[in-house]
Amino acid sequence: MRWFAFVLFTLLLGAATGADDSAQAAGETLFREKVLPLLNTKCIACHGPDKQEGGLRLDSREAAVKGGENGPSLVAGKPDESLLVQAVKFDNPDLQMPPKDRLSEPQIAAFVEWVKQGAVWPEPAPATASDAPVGDAFTDVNNPIRKIWNGERLDLWSLKPPVAAAVPAPNGVACSNPIDGFITQKLVDAGTTPSPEADRRTLIRRVTFDLIGLPPTPEEVDAFVADSDPQAYDNLVSQLLSSPHYGERQARLWLDVVRYADTHGYERDEFRPLAWRYRDYVVRAFNADKPFDRFIVEQLAGDELVAGPPSTAEEADTLMATGYLQLGQWDSTAAIFQEEARLRADEQADLTNTTASAFLGLTMTCCQCHDHKYDPLSQADHYRLRAFFAGVKRRDDLVIELPAERAVIEAHNAALELEAAPLKEEQSKLDKEKESDKSRLEELQKKIAEIDSRRRHPAVTMGATDQTEPPATHVFYQGDFHTPKEEVAPGFVSVILPGPARIESPRPETTGRRLTLANWIASPDNPWTARVLVNRIWQQHFGTGLVATPNDFGYSGAKPTHPELLDWLALEFTRQGWSVKQLHRFIVTSATYRQQSRDREEARAVDPDNHLLWRQNVQRLDAESLRDSLLAVSGLLQKEGGGKARWPKVPDELLYAQPGIQEAIKGEDGGRMQGWFTDPPEATNVRSLYLVRKRCLPIPFLQAFDLPDTTVSCARRDRTVVAPQALMLLNSEDGIRYARALAERLLNEEKAQAGANANGLDQLGLAIVHRTFRDTLSRAPDAEEERLSLEFLKSQAEQHRTAGEPEAAELKAVVDLCRAVLNLNEFAYYD
């Protein structure tokens, strides 16, 4: 009996001990997986080793039990008495933590359960050396992103590699263009159908504006409408893609993304005389259909691909591409106020954030000061990417002259050296202290200076190179460069590749860091890059991307409306050699793109915002396309562009409103080129791409039509409809100049055609009205428009005669008609 009692007692004791061990293990698991990540991400910044608000530390159990000014924050087994639990539950209005980012209910429940179980807080395990690399967050529990968020945030759609879905065959019928298969299937599933194809006038205007940013000429419209060839539309697309204006249009959109400007920004906002070389490089790259992966690498690391001065035009372009690295703002006063460290930190942050947004659709700005609020991106990720740019040196002296011309320049300068040599020799023998030698010395100095003025210099570009020993990159506490914390090595996004990047220098004089980053971004294995570019091109043709937030493919951004189509296009884009022109062709030849834009009540009832694309979207011309169209129809547009930025006239009151420009006007800018350098009007009759983009003073006419800010990447321009736009078109000096040029052209051409029989507006009025509509809107006026326009011409001519302007009355009447037609919605919008 005694043995039985002893055995029973032993079994009960073992069961109790096992239960205690199980509870301890459960508490440790709860702490490690749920509580510790919250303490690290939500509490330690203000209650850790560096900062103790309210005298409280929460980086150890001992410190938490001790508490702060309000007393112990942790009472094991008693959540209701634990100030930590009270704070996270927000029950006490005077004690709410984290103050601006309340925890979710599951997170609060985890804290309550942990304290109830005894607030188990095991000592951290000692670090052990391991040769095994840490894997991605999907498969490796040791991945830092998985640890920070306890395996959450990993279902984000853009983290997953694109998958080639089978192309749908709606209602069992295969579509000739796969785009139409994906779009139509969703429409069928929603209970509606696509719209019919648009008429030919609409199609040529739509595709011409989309691909080259200019209106088709009346002759081009007539030829396309009359062309019965089944391949007429495909031929039109080929013609537009081969136009030099295609590169100009595409460049304008890309320059928005990389926040291009011709000036530094900040208070002085000095001119960058070499910035245009990057702009023209982008135009050439798109016209040549440079593979987009190569386009990426050249901008991020072109200098690491070229050893020394270029030997070919392609190598020269590769160096010009690095102008991308200088496009951010630059504060020339930093050195005056000993703020070089601040400027360097700002420049590096801006470059990192822009690169992530432009190429990857990632909002790295949001994790500059802390871990990302929504996406699986840590603060360390921002600085790991930043480390790739740590060695960047701004350069305005990168030689891009080719060998043959360099040899000519060197020979020319050598001849000048020979010419100056005897003068310099004589100069060296004279004594500047002797009165008798002073006159001759001055004469020699003038002659030598004149010879030096004839020296030639090789062409150079704005760009960047690398320091051979870049400074270390540290994570900044709360983003403050004054408080550097742990050092980080260059690395990619930790959710996928948490280890340090493997960097190989291509040459001793450069680190290879940026080339490593560029190759990773441009890899077909990168889940973001191809999707982001495909989405930008889709937005160009439909007004909205398949992802409505082109710079944000994260949780706070929009989800794709057609994820299978986006993936299919991304994979096809890389399979086609990253050809942007082929991507354009594929989209604009689809039936989806060629649909009418007319409203359909039954389809709108199913999809009121047209997310499913049951019709095409009406689009307004952007600022540059609107001005370019005005120049084109007026006959003023100079088709040749490129080169240095042109400076149109702006009102004096706007110039004097800018302190930097005011300094220059007074001659107090020390030659820093802070001013506004107005060109003659005819010199500015170029595409708006080639007009100066001055950060402190955007061109007023363009700004009225939603010109974007150039301090940050612009993913998608605003489209406002406000009164100043109509007033700018109707009454501004520019608007009247374009209307007058159009009127003079039409009147002169019609008079020349009528010859001696021309008899003013009584005879030419009808022809003028038809030409005005045809040249501006690509169509003839209807009967009512014709009647009203003729009456308007007659009335305006009479008013101008009555006002004492008989000789100019007819011209002014035609100007008034042109002003009216150029203000029609139909001119500013295309459907």
VENKAMO-V671939 format. One record per residue. N is the residue number from 0. PHI is phi in degrees with one decimal (* if undefined). PSI is psi in whole degrees, -180 to 180 (* if undefined). OMEGA is omega in radians with two decimals (none if undefined). Layout:
BEGIN
n=[N/N]
phi=[PHI/PHI]
psi=[PSI/PSI]
omega=[OMEGA/OMEGA]
END
This chain:
BEGIN
n=[0/1/2/3/4/5/6/7/8/9/10/11/12/13/14/15/16/17/18/19/20/21/22/23/24/25/26/27/28/29/30/31/32/33/34/35/36/37/38/39/40/41/42/43/44/45/46/47/48/49/50/51/52/53/54/55/56/57/58/59/60/61/62/63/64/65/66/67/68/69/70/71/72/73/74/75/76/77/78/79/80/81/82/83/84/85/86/87/88/89/90/91/92/93/94/95/96/97/98/99/100/101/102/103/104/105/106/107/108/109/110/111/112/113/114/115/116/117/118/119/120/121/122/123/124/125/126/127/128/129/130/131/132/133/134/135/136/137/138/139/140/141/142/143/144/145/146/147/148/149/150/151/152/153/154/155/156/157/158/159/160/161/162/163/164/165/166/167/168/169/170/171/172/173/174/175/176/177/178/179/180/181/182/183/184/185/186/187/188/189/190/191/192/193/194/195/196/197/198/199/200/201/202/203/204/205/206/207/208/209/210/211/212/213/214/215/216/217/218/219/220/221/222/223/224/225/226/227/228/229/230/231/232/233/234/235/236/237/238/239/240/241/242/243/244/245/246/247/248/249/250/251/252/253/254/255/256/257/258/259/260/261/262/263/264/265/266/267/268/269/270/271/272/273/274/275/276/277/278/279/280/281/282/283/284/285/286/287/288/289/290/291/292/293/294/295/296/297/298/299/300/301/302/303/304/305/306/307/308/309/310/311/312/313/314/315/316/317/318/319/320/321/322/323/324/325/326/327/328/329/330/331/332/333/334/335/336/337/338/339/340/341/342/343/344/345/346/347/348/349/350/351/352/353/354/355/356/357/358/359/360/361/362/363/364/365/366/367/368/369/370/371/372/373/374/375/376/377/378/379/380/381/382/383/384/385/386/387/388/389/390/391/392/393/394/395/396/397/398/399/400/401/402/403/404/405/406/407/408/409/410/411/412/413/414/415/416/417/418/419/420/421/422/423/424/425/426/427/428/429/430/431/432/433/434/435/436/437/438/439/440/441/442/443/444/445/446/447/448/449/450/451/452/453/454/455/456/457/458/459/460/461/462/463/464/465/466/467/468/469/470/471/472/473/474/475/476/477/478/479/480/481/482/483/484/485/486/487/488/489/490/491/492/493/494/495/496/497/498/499/500/501/502/503/504/505/506/507/508/509/510/511/512/513/514/515/516/517/518/519/520/521/522/523/524/525/526/527/528/529/530/531/532/533/534/535/536/537/538/539/540/541/542/543/544/545/546/547/548/549/550/551/552/553/554/555/556/557/558/559/560/561/562/563/564/565/566/567/568/569/570/571/572/573/574/575/576/577/578/579/580/581/582/583/584/585/586/587/588/589/590/591/592/593/594/595/596/597/598/599/600/601/602/603/604/605/606/607/608/609/610/611/612/613/614/615/616/617/618/619/620/621/622/623/624/625/626/627/628/629/630/631/632/633/634/635/636/637/638/639/640/641/642/643/644/645/646/647/648/649/650/651/652/653/654/655/656/657/658/659/660/661/662/663/664/665/666/667/668/669/670/671/672/673/674/675/676/677/678/679/680/681/682/683/684/685/686/687/688/689/690/691/692/693/694/695/696/697/698/699/700/701/702/703/704/705/706/707/708/709/710/711/712/713/714/715/716/717/718/719/720/721/722/723/724/725/726/727/728/729/730/731/732/733/734/735/736/737/738/739/740/741/742/743/744/745/746/747/748/749/750/751/752/753/754/755/756/757/758/759/760/761/762/763/764/765/766/767/768/769/770/771/772/773/774/775/776/777/778/779/780/781/782/783/784/785/786/787/788/789/790/791/792/793/794/795/796/797/798/799/800/801/802/803/804/805/806/807/808/809/810/811/812/813/814/815/816/817/818/819/820/821/822/823/824/825/826/827/828/829/830]
phi=[*/-63.5/-63.0/-63.7/-63.7/-66.0/-63.7/-61.1/-61.6/-63.6/-64.9/-65.3/-63.7/-64.4/-64.8/-65.5/-63.1/-62.5/-64.4/-61.6/-61.7/-64.3/-64.6/-61.4/-63.6/-64.3/-64.0/-64.6/-63.6/-60.7/-64.5/-67.1/-90.9/-115.2/-83.1/-59.3/-59.1/-69.7/-60.3/-67.8/-91.2/-110.2/-121.4/-64.9/-57.9/-105.3/-135.4/-134.2/-67.2/-91.8/-149.6/-132.2/-65.8/65.6/70.8/-106.8/-118.5/-129.1/-104.3/-156.6/-66.2/-59.4/-67.0/-66.2/-65.9/-63.5/78.8/-130.6/-63.3/-92.2/107.7/-59.2/-92.3/-135.7/-122.4/-57.1/81.4/-131.1/-61.6/-68.1/-95.9/-89.8/-61.5/-61.6/-67.7/-59.6/-67.0/-74.2/-82.0/62.1/-73.7/-102.1/-60.9/-94.2/-142.3/-135.5/-136.7/-67.1/-63.9/-109.3/-149.9/-58.5/-68.9/-73.7/-60.2/-62.4/-68.3/-63.8/-61.5/-64.5/-62.3/-62.0/-64.1/-62.9/-66.3/-61.3/-80.1/111.5/52.6/-61.9/-137.7/-67.2/-64.5/-62.6/-66.9/-62.3/-63.9/-122.9/-69.3/-146.8/-87.0/-75.0/-69.5/-77.5/-92.5/-71.5/-70.2/-78.7/-122.7/-122.6/-68.1/-89.3/-61.8/-61.1/-68.9/-62.8/-69.6/-60.2/-112.2/54.3/80.7/-84.3/69.1/-95.6/-95.2/-62.6/-59.5/-76.0/-75.6/-85.9/-60.6/-57.9/-119.7/-82.0/-76.7/-66.8/-71.4/-66.2/-119.4/-57.0/54.6/78.7/-111.1/-73.3/-95.5/-67.9/-110.8/-55.6/-54.2/-66.7/-62.9/-66.3/-68.0/-65.4/-61.2/-66.8/-65.6/-62.0/-61.2/-85.8/91.2/-141.5/-139.2/-69.0/-86.6/-65.5/-70.1/-68.9/-70.3/-68.3/-60.5/-62.3/-62.7/-68.5/-65.4/-61.6/-72.1/-71.1/-61.6/-65.3/-92.9/-125.5/70.7/-131.8/-78.4/-69.9/-74.5/-56.3/-65.5/-66.4/-63.7/-60.6/-64.9/-69.4/-62.4/-87.6/-77.3/-91.8/-64.4/-58.9/-93.7/-57.8/-68.6/-60.6/-65.0/-62.5/-61.1/-60.8/-62.6/-69.1/-67.1/-92.9/-72.5/-62.5/-74.8/-60.4/-61.3/-66.0/-65.3/-66.9/-62.8/-58.7/-69.1/-69.1/-64.2/-60.9/-64.4/-97.8/48.6/-68.4/-151.3/-95.8/-134.6/-75.5/89.0/60.5/-65.0/-76.3/49.7/-67.7/-72.2/-104.1/-66.3/-109.3/-61.0/-59.0/-63.3/-66.3/-57.6/-70.4/-59.6/-63.1/-59.1/-62.6/-61.3/-71.3/-64.0/-83.1/53.7/-57.0/-51.6/-64.1/-64.3/-67.8/-57.5/-63.1/-62.3/-63.9/-70.6/-83.0/-151.8/-57.7/-65.7/-81.2/-96.1/-120.7/-93.5/79.8/-58.5/-70.9/-105.2/-137.2/-62.6/-64.3/-67.8/-62.8/-61.6/-61.2/-73.1/-62.0/-60.4/-70.6/-55.4/-52.0/-71.1/-112.0/-74.2/-69.5/-67.6/-142.7/-100.1/-73.8/-87.4/-58.5/-65.0/-63.7/-101.7/53.3/-115.3/-60.0/-65.9/-64.0/-63.5/-62.1/-64.0/-63.2/-63.0/-65.9/-64.1/-62.8/-65.1/-64.9/-66.3/-66.6/-60.9/-64.1/-70.4/-67.0/-98.8/-117.5/65.7/-111.6/-94.8/-67.0/-55.7/-76.2/-123.7/-77.1/-110.1/-165.3/-60.2/-59.2/-72.1/-127.3/-94.7/-77.7/-128.6/-94.3/-61.4/-61.6/-60.3/-58.9/-78.3/-63.7/-66.9/-60.4/-62.5/-63.9/-100.1/-61.2/-93.8/-64.8/-116.0/-67.8/-134.0/-119.3/-134.2/-74.0/-70.5/-122.8/-67.9/-83.1/-54.2/-61.3/-72.5/-60.7/-63.6/-63.0/-64.1/-62.8/-65.7/-61.2/-70.1/-64.0/-64.0/-66.1/-60.8/-64.0/-66.2/-85.7/-54.9/-63.7/-67.9/-66.3/-63.7/-62.3/-59.7/-68.0/-89.7/-89.8/-109.3/-67.5/-83.4/-81.8/-62.4/-70.4/-93.5/-62.3/-62.2/-66.9/-60.1/-63.3/-63.8/-63.3/-61.7/-64.8/-66.3/-64.8/-63.2/-64.1/-64.8/-62.2/-66.4/-92.7/-66.1/-106.1/-126.4/-66.8/-63.0/-128.1/-135.0/-77.9/-170.7/-157.6/-134.8/-112.0/-75.2/-72.6/-126.8/-65.0/-66.4/-66.1/-106.6/-119.9/-70.3/-92.3/-61.3/53.7/77.5/-88.9/-66.8/-73.0/-125.9/-73.7/-112.2/-69.6/-78.5/-127.1/-92.2/-56.3/-159.4/-90.1/-71.0/-64.8/-61.2/-107.6/-131.8/-78.8/-80.9/-64.4/-70.5/-87.0/-112.1/-123.1/-77.6/-72.0/-151.4/-61.2/-86.1/-144.2/-85.3/82.7/-63.3/-68.0/-65.3/-63.3/-62.3/-61.9/-65.3/-69.4/-61.8/-85.7/-79.6/-63.6/-80.6/-69.7/-74.1/-100.0/-55.3/-64.5/-59.5/-63.1/-68.1/-56.5/-65.3/-64.7/-67.4/-59.9/-59.1/-58.6/-97.9/-124.1/86.7/-137.3/-76.3/-60.0/-110.5/-71.5/-117.5/-62.4/-97.0/-139.1/-99.6/-101.6/-64.7/-80.6/-87.7/-78.2/-82.8/-65.6/-74.1/-134.9/-60.2/-65.3/-66.7/-58.5/-64.2/-61.0/-67.4/-63.2/-68.3/-67.0/-60.4/-70.8/-64.7/-86.8/74.9/59.1/-82.8/-70.9/-63.5/-64.2/-65.0/-56.9/-58.1/-62.1/-74.8/-75.2/-91.6/-75.3/-65.6/-59.8/-67.1/-86.1/-64.4/-65.6/-106.2/-69.1/-72.0/-131.4/-59.6/-68.8/-74.1/-63.2/-65.1/-81.7/-142.1/-62.0/-97.3/59.0/-63.1/-86.3/62.6/-81.5/-149.9/-80.3/-92.8/-72.0/-125.1/-91.4/-62.1/-71.6/-56.1/-69.5/-65.5/-66.0/-63.9/-62.1/-67.7/-61.2/-64.6/-66.3/-71.9/-79.3/87.7/-88.1/-64.8/-87.8/-70.1/-86.5/-132.8/87.2/84.8/-62.5/-62.9/-98.7/-114.2/-72.6/-69.1/-129.6/-58.9/-59.4/-63.9/-73.4/-64.3/-73.0/-79.5/-104.2/-56.6/-64.5/-67.8/-60.9/-58.4/-65.7/-59.5/-82.4/74.8/-110.8/-95.8/61.7/75.3/-83.2/60.8/-87.9/-85.5/-118.9/-107.8/-60.7/-97.1/-59.4/-53.9/-64.5/-72.6/-96.9/-82.2/-114.0/-59.6/-62.4/-54.2/-94.4/-80.4/-63.2/-111.9/-96.0/-63.1/-82.3/-146.6/-64.3/-63.2/-55.4/-60.5/-74.0/-63.0/-61.7/-106.7/70.2/-61.9/-79.0/-67.4/-103.5/-93.7/-136.3/-63.2/-100.8/-80.7/-157.2/-71.7/-66.8/-129.8/-94.3/-127.3/-133.0/-56.8/-56.9/-66.6/-64.5/-65.7/-65.7/-68.1/-84.8/-118.5/-69.9/-58.1/-66.2/-58.5/-68.2/-63.0/-66.3/-64.9/-65.7/-63.1/-63.6/-62.4/-62.3/-64.0/-62.8/-65.1/-65.6/-66.8/-70.7/-65.3/-64.6/-72.1/-75.8/65.8/-66.3/-83.4/-61.3/-137.9/69.3/-68.2/-59.2/-98.2/-94.6/-55.1/-62.5/-64.1/-62.4/-61.8/-64.5/-65.9/-60.8/-66.9/-65.0/-76.7/-101.7/-115.2/61.0/-157.1/-86.0/-73.1/-79.8/-60.6/-68.6/-61.4/-63.0/-61.6/-63.8/-66.3/-65.2/-62.9/-64.3/-59.0/-63.0/-64.4/-67.2/-61.7/-65.1/-61.9/-68.1/-66.0/-61.1/-79.1/88.9/-126.3/-63.2/-73.0/-98.4/-61.1/-67.6/-61.5/-65.1/-65.6/-66.5/-59.1/-61.7/-63.9/-63.7/-60.8/-66.2/-68.4/-67.4/-94.6/-70.8/-53.7/-63.1/-80.2/-87.3/-122.4/-135.2/-120.5]
psi=[-42/-41/-39/-43/-40/-44/-43/-43/-42/-42/-42/-40/-42/-39/-40/-43/-41/-39/-42/-44/-41/-42/-41/-44/-42/-40/-41/-42/-45/-44/-48/-40/-28/-48/-48/-44/-35/-41/-43/-39/-27/-19/-39/-29/-37/-14/56/-159/-26/-25/135/80/135/17/17/133/142/33/8/159/-40/-46/-39/-41/-39/-41/-163/-143/-26/1/-175/134/-12/122/104/133/-5/80/-33/-25/-2/119/-30/-44/-42/-39/-45/-22/-11/27/-33/117/-20/0/89/116/144/139/-34/5/72/141/156/164/-42/-35/-41/-42/-35/-42/-45/-47/-39/-46/-39/-36/2/6/51/127/84/152/142/138/141/143/137/139/139/136/-10/123/149/136/-170/166/-16/-27/-13/118/-15/-2/133/-34/-41/-37/-44/-43/17/41/-1/173/10/1/15/129/-38/-10/-22/140/145/143/133/97/156/138/124/153/89/131/29/8/120/142/144/-30/121/-30/-44/-31/-48/-45/-48/-38/-41/-36/-43/-44/-31/-6/26/-172/164/166/160/168/144/160/167/-36/-45/-43/-46/-37/-44/-54/-30/-45/-42/-40/-31/-6/20/157/151/151/159/-38/-39/-39/-48/-43/-42/-42/-35/-9/118/-1/128/-22/11/-44/-44/-39/-38/-44/-44/-42/-42/-41/-24/-3/141/-20/-18/-48/-35/-43/-47/-36/-41/-41/-40/-37/-29/-45/-38/14/53/139/161/5/167/-30/-168/-168/-42/-39/54/151/141/96/-14/2/-32/-26/-37/-44/-46/-31/-43/-42/-49/-39/-45/-38/-36/-1/46/129/135/-31/-39/-39/-41/-51/-41/-40/-39/-28/33/-37/-26/-7/-14/124/105/-169/149/149/-13/164/-34/-41/-36/-43/-39/-37/-40/-31/-29/-4/-24/-38/-9/7/-18/174/155/124/104/-10/-4/-42/-33/-39/18/45/29/-38/-40/-44/-43/-43/-43/-44/-45/-40/-45/-43/-41/-47/-41/-43/-44/-42/-48/-44/-28/-12/32/139/73/-20/-33/-9/30/-31/-16/171/150/141/-24/-41/160/62/128/166/-36/-32/-41/-45/-27/-44/-39/-33/-26/-26/6/-29/6/130/124/134/135/19/26/117/130/6/141/161/-44/-45/-34/-40/-41/-43/-44/-40/-42/-46/-33/-39/-38/-37/-42/-38/-36/-18/-52/-31/-42/-37/-46/-40/-39/-21/-11/155/115/-14/-19/131/-35/-21/-15/-43/-44/-39/-42/-41/-44/-41/-40/-42/-42/-41/-39/-41/-43/-32/-18/0/145/152/143/151/141/167/159/133/-147/155/-174/146/143/-27/85/149/156/149/130/149/130/128/119/29/5/117/-15/-14/72/139/-127/146/144/148/159/134/162/-166/122/-26/-26/-47/88/-16/173/146/144/113/131/123/129/-24/157/-29/8/157/-27/2/-52/-32/-38/-46/-45/-42/-35/-45/-40/9/139/-16/-14/126/-13/-45/-56/-40/-44/-45/-45/-42/-37/-42/-40/-44/-38/-34/-16/-1/-29/141/167/-29/118/-10/86/-25/3/99/26/-168/-34/-9/178/151/152/139/-29/74/-38/-39/-43/-46/-43/-44/-38/-44/-39/-36/-47/-35/-31/20/28/36/115/-37/-41/-36/-45/-49/-43/-40/-48/-15/0/153/-30/-46/-35/7/158/161/7/147/145/118/-42/-34/-39/-32/-32/-40/78/-28/6/32/-31/-5/56/-7/168/155/138/136/144/144/138/174/-47/-41/-34/-49/-42/-37/-39/-43/-40/-49/-25/-15/6/-19/127/119/-26/133/-154/171/-162/150/143/145/102/162/138/156/143/-35/-30/-36/-45/-13/-10/117/-41/-43/-38/-41/-44/-41/-37/-1/26/17/5/27/18/2/51/-6/-167/120/79/131/162/149/-42/-28/-19/5/48/172/146/-21/-33/2/152/142/94/125/-40/-13/85/152/122/-43/-42/-36/-33/-25/41/43/134/160/140/16/-18/162/131/112/-36/129/149/154/87/158/101/157/-41/-24/-46/-41/-37/-42/-38/-42/-9/159/-41/-47/-43/-37/-43/-42/-40/-42/-40/-45/-45/-40/-49/-45/-44/-42/-40/-37/-41/-37/-37/-25/-140/-17/-6/131/53/-166/-22/-35/-36/-9/-48/-44/-40/-43/-47/-41/-38/-48/-43/-43/-25/-36/1/32/167/155/151/178/-42/-43/-40/-47/-49/-39/-41/-43/-39/-44/-47/-45/-45/-39/-41/-40/-43/-34/-45/-31/5/26/59/-36/-34/3/-45/-43/-44/-34/-42/-38/-44/-40/-43/-40/-41/-46/-38/-15/2/145/-36/-24/-38/-14/153/146/*]
omega=[3.12/-3.14/-3.14/3.13/-3.12/3.13/-3.14/3.13/-3.13/-3.14/3.13/3.12/3.12/3.14/3.13/3.13/3.11/3.12/3.11/3.14/3.14/3.13/3.11/-3.14/3.13/3.11/3.12/3.13/3.13/3.14/-3.05/-3.01/-3.04/-2.97/-3.08/3.09/3.11/3.10/-3.10/-3.04/-3.02/-2.95/-2.93/-3.12/-3.13/-3.09/-3.12/-3.08/-3.08/-3.04/-3.13/3.11/-3.11/3.14/-3.03/2.98/-3.12/3.14/3.02/-3.13/-3.13/-3.13/-3.13/3.11/3.12/3.09/-3.11/-3.05/-3.11/3.13/-3.11/-3.13/-3.03/3.04/-3.03/3.11/-3.07/-3.11/-3.11/-3.14/-3.10/-3.14/3.13/3.13/3.11/-3.10/-3.08/3.12/3.11/3.13/-3.11/-3.11/3.13/-3.10/-3.08/-3.11/-0.20/-2.93/-3.05/-3.04/-3.06/3.13/3.07/3.14/3.08/3.12/3.10/3.14/3.12/3.10/-3.11/-3.12/-3.14/3.12/-3.14/-3.13/3.08/3.10/3.11/-3.09/-3.06/3.05/3.11/3.14/3.10/3.13/3.10/-3.14/3.12/3.11/-3.08/3.12/3.10/-3.10/-3.12/-3.05/-3.12/-3.00/-3.02/-3.12/3.13/3.11/-3.07/3.13/3.10/3.14/-3.08/-3.06/3.01/3.09/3.10/3.11/-3.07/3.13/3.11/-3.01/-3.02/3.08/-3.04/3.11/3.08/-3.13/-3.14/3.11/3.06/-3.14/-3.12/3.01/-3.05/-3.12/3.10/-3.11/3.13/3.11/-3.12/3.08/-3.09/3.10/-3.10/3.08/-3.13/-3.08/-3.07/-3.13/3.12/3.10/3.11/3.12/-3.14/3.10/3.09/-3.04/3.06/3.07/3.09/3.13/3.11/3.09/-2.99/3.09/3.13/-3.10/-3.09/3.08/-3.10/-3.02/3.12/3.07/-3.09/-3.02/-3.13/3.06/3.12/3.09/3.02/3.08/3.09/3.14/3.12/3.11/-3.12/-3.11/-3.12/3.14/-3.08/-3.05/-3.12/-3.14/3.11/-3.13/-3.05/-3.10/3.11/3.11/3.10/3.12/3.11/3.13/-3.12/3.14/3.12/3.12/3.06/3.13/3.07/-3.14/3.11/3.13/-3.09/3.13/-3.12/-3.13/3.14/-3.13/3.00/-3.06/-3.07/3.11/3.14/2.98/-3.14/-3.11/-3.05/-2.99/-3.03/-2.98/-3.09/3.08/-3.10/3.12/3.03/-3.01/-3.10/-3.09/-3.09/-3.14/3.07/3.13/-3.13/3.03/-3.12/3.10/-3.13/-3.11/-3.14/3.11/3.14/-3.07/3.07/3.12/-3.01/3.10/3.07/3.10/3.10/-3.05/-3.12/-3.12/-3.09/-3.00/-3.11/-3.13/-3.14/3.10/-3.04/3.11/3.11/3.11/-3.03/3.08/3.13/3.09/3.13/3.11/3.08/3.09/-3.13/3.08/3.11/-3.12/-3.11/2.97/3.07/-3.06/-3.14/-2.98/-3.13/3.12/-3.13/-3.08/-3.09/3.12/-3.08/-3.12/-3.13/-3.07/-3.13/-3.12/-3.14/-3.13/3.10/-3.14/3.14/3.13/3.13/-3.12/-3.12/3.13/-3.12/-3.14/3.11/-3.10/3.14/3.13/3.14/-3.13/-3.01/-3.02/-2.99/-3.09/-3.13/-3.12/3.13/3.07/-3.04/3.10/3.08/-3.08/-3.07/3.04/-3.08/-3.11/-3.03/-2.99/3.13/3.14/-3.13/3.06/3.12/3.13/3.10/-3.06/3.02/3.07/-3.14/-3.10/3.09/-3.10/-3.03/-3.09/-3.04/3.03/3.10/-3.13/3.01/-3.06/3.12/-3.10/3.12/3.11/-3.12/-2.99/-3.09/-3.12/3.08/3.13/3.11/-3.14/-3.14/3.12/3.12/-3.12/3.09/3.10/3.09/3.09/3.11/3.13/-3.09/-3.03/-3.12/3.11/3.12/3.12/3.11/-3.14/-3.11/-3.10/-3.13/-3.11/-3.09/3.12/-3.14/-3.14/-3.10/-3.12/-3.00/-3.12/-3.14/3.12/3.12/3.13/3.13/-3.12/3.11/-3.13/3.13/3.11/3.12/3.10/3.13/-3.13/3.14/3.11/3.09/-3.12/3.11/3.09/3.14/3.13/2.95/-3.14/-3.10/2.97/-3.08/2.87/-3.12/3.11/-3.10/3.07/3.13/3.08/3.13/2.96/3.13/3.11/-3.09/3.08/-3.07/-3.09/3.08/-3.03/3.11/3.11/-3.03/3.10/3.09/3.07/3.07/-3.12/-3.12/-3.11/-2.95/-3.12/3.13/-3.08/-3.01/-3.08/3.05/3.12/3.07/-3.01/3.06/-3.12/3.13/-3.11/-3.12/-3.04/3.09/-3.01/-3.04/-3.09/-3.07/3.09/3.08/3.11/-3.10/-3.14/3.09/3.13/-3.06/3.14/3.06/3.11/3.10/-3.03/-3.03/-2.83/-3.09/3.11/-3.09/-3.12/3.10/-3.14/3.11/3.14/3.09/3.11/3.13/-3.04/-3.11/3.13/3.11/3.14/2.98/2.91/-3.00/3.13/-2.98/3.14/-3.09/3.08/-3.12/-3.09/-3.13/3.06/3.14/3.02/3.13/3.09/-3.13/-3.04/-3.14/3.11/3.11/3.12/-3.12/3.14/3.13/3.13/3.11/3.12/3.13/3.12/3.13/3.07/3.12/-3.12/3.14/3.12/3.11/3.10/3.06/-3.10/-3.09/-3.10/-3.01/3.06/3.11/3.05/3.11/3.13/-3.00/-3.14/2.94/3.09/-3.09/3.13/3.03/-3.00/-3.08/3.11/3.13/3.11/3.12/-3.00/-3.01/-3.11/3.11/3.07/-3.09/3.08/3.01/3.01/3.03/3.13/3.00/-3.12/3.03/3.07/3.04/-3.01/-3.08/3.14/3.11/3.12/3.13/3.12/3.08/3.10/-3.08/-3.08/3.12/-3.10/-3.09/-2.97/3.00/-3.04/3.13/3.12/3.14/3.13/-3.03/-3.11/3.07/-3.06/3.10/3.10/3.01/-3.11/-3.12/-3.09/3.09/3.11/-3.09/3.12/-3.11/-3.07/-3.12/3.13/3.12/3.06/-3.12/3.13/3.14/-3.12/-3.06/-3.10/3.07/3.14/-3.08/3.10/3.10/-2.96/3.07/-2.94/-2.99/3.05/3.02/-3.09/-3.10/3.13/-3.12/3.13/3.11/3.08/-3.02/3.05/-3.03/3.03/-3.09/2.99/3.14/-2.97/-3.06/-3.10/3.05/3.12/-2.98/-3.11/-3.13/-3.09/3.14/-3.11/2.93/3.00/-3.04/3.02/-3.11/3.10/3.12/3.11/3.10/-3.12/-3.10/-3.10/2.99/3.05/-3.13/3.01/-3.05/-3.07/-3.12/3.12/3.11/3.14/3.12/3.12/-3.00/-2.91/-3.10/3.10/3.13/-3.12/3.13/3.13/3.13/-3.13/3.14/3.12/3.10/-3.13/3.14/3.14/-3.11/-3.10/-3.13/-3.12/-3.14/3.08/3.14/-3.13/3.14/3.11/-3.06/-3.09/-3.11/-3.09/3.06/-3.05/3.09/3.14/-3.02/-3.03/-3.11/3.13/3.12/3.14/-3.13/3.14/-3.13/3.13/-3.09/-3.06/-3.10/-3.03/3.12/3.10/3.05/3.08/3.01/-3.02/-3.12/3.10/3.13/-3.12/-3.11/-3.13/3.12/3.10/3.14/3.12/-3.11/-3.11/-3.11/3.12/3.13/3.12/-3.12/3.08/3.14/-3.13/3.08/3.14/-3.04/-3.08/-3.10/-3.00/-3.10/3.11/-3.12/3.10/3.10/3.07/3.14/3.10/3.14/3.10/-3.12/-3.09/3.13/3.09/3.10/3.04/-3.06/3.08/-3.06/-3.12/2.99/-3.05/none]
END
